[in-house]
Amino acid sequence: MITLQLFYTGKGGAAEAFAREMTASGVADEIRREPGNLRYEYFFPMDDRETVLLIDSWESQAAIDAHHASPMMAKIAALREKYDLHMRVERFISEDAPADERFLRK
């Protein structure tokens, strides 16, 4: 699994408005239905009201590449432009770590 953390930053509440429009317009749900998408969720950092965090997980690089080549990207790009957002991305590749299980409270 490959997980991307995308930080969208704007001014005057633009990042939150972007996330809300992505959700209300159905674009977020369309992405969730794309082959290989495992997670697509927005979060709002408590200490930065001008940033929205997107956690976006995919089964493989091929699934990400297909998403990036899809017409969906034009919709996302148009909304990012509309809200004048800037982005920062962090990328993680998951591996099995059964030893960590002992630290989790379930």
N, C-alpha and C positions, 0 to 999 in steps of 0.2 A: 504494500500500500504506500502511496505517495501522498503526503499531506502538505498543502500550501497554506500558510497564514498570510493573508493579504491585508495590509493596513491601508485603508482609504482615509485620507485626510483632506479636509476642506476648511471653509470659513462660514460662520453664521449658521451652523447646523446643516450644512450641505451634505456631509457624509451620512448623517442619519436620514436625511430626506432621500438620498440615493438608495440606501438599504430599504427604506420603506416602499419606494417606488418599484424597486426590483421585486419585492414581495407582492405588493398589491397588483402589479401588472401581470403577474404570473411567470415572469422570466425566471425567477429563482426555482419555481416548481418545474419548469421546462428543463432546467439544468439538472435538477435532481433526477429526472427521468432519463437523462442521457446514459447510454451504455457505459458502464464502468464507474459511474459516480457513486460514491459511498456516503458522502456527507457534504452538505452545503448549508452552512448556518452563519448568521450574523450575530455579533456580540458588541456591546457598548462598554468600553473601558471606563471604570469609575473615575479615574484621575485625568481623563482627556476627553472632554465633551465634543471635540472637533474631529475625532477619529472613530472609525468603525472597523472592527476586526471581522474578517471573513475566514472561517475555517472550511477548507475545500479539500476533500479527500477523494482519491481515484485509485482504481485497481492497479493501474500500470501507466507507464509513460505513453504507451500507444493510445490509451483512453484520453489522456490529457491532450495529446496531439490532435486527436479527432475532435475534441471539444474546441480547441483553438482554431481549427480549420472550418468549424461549423458556422452557419449564418447567425448563431446565437452571439458570437463575438461582436458582430456589428451592433447588435442591440445594446450589449454591455458597454461598448466603446462610446456609443451615442449618449448613454446616460452618464458615463464618467465625464464626458465633455460638457454636457448640460450643467452638471454640478461643479465643474472645474476642480476635479479631485486629483490629488497626487497619490502615488502608491509606493509602498515598500513591501517586499515579499521575502518570506522565510520559507525554506523548503526542508521537509523531513521525510526520510525513508524509514518505514517501520520495520522492525525485526522482532522476532519472538524473544521475550525476556521473562521467562517464567519465574526467575528469582525475584522480580519486582512484585509478584503477587502477594508475597508475605507482608508487604507494606500497605496494601490496599484494605480499606475497611468497606465491606460490602453489606 
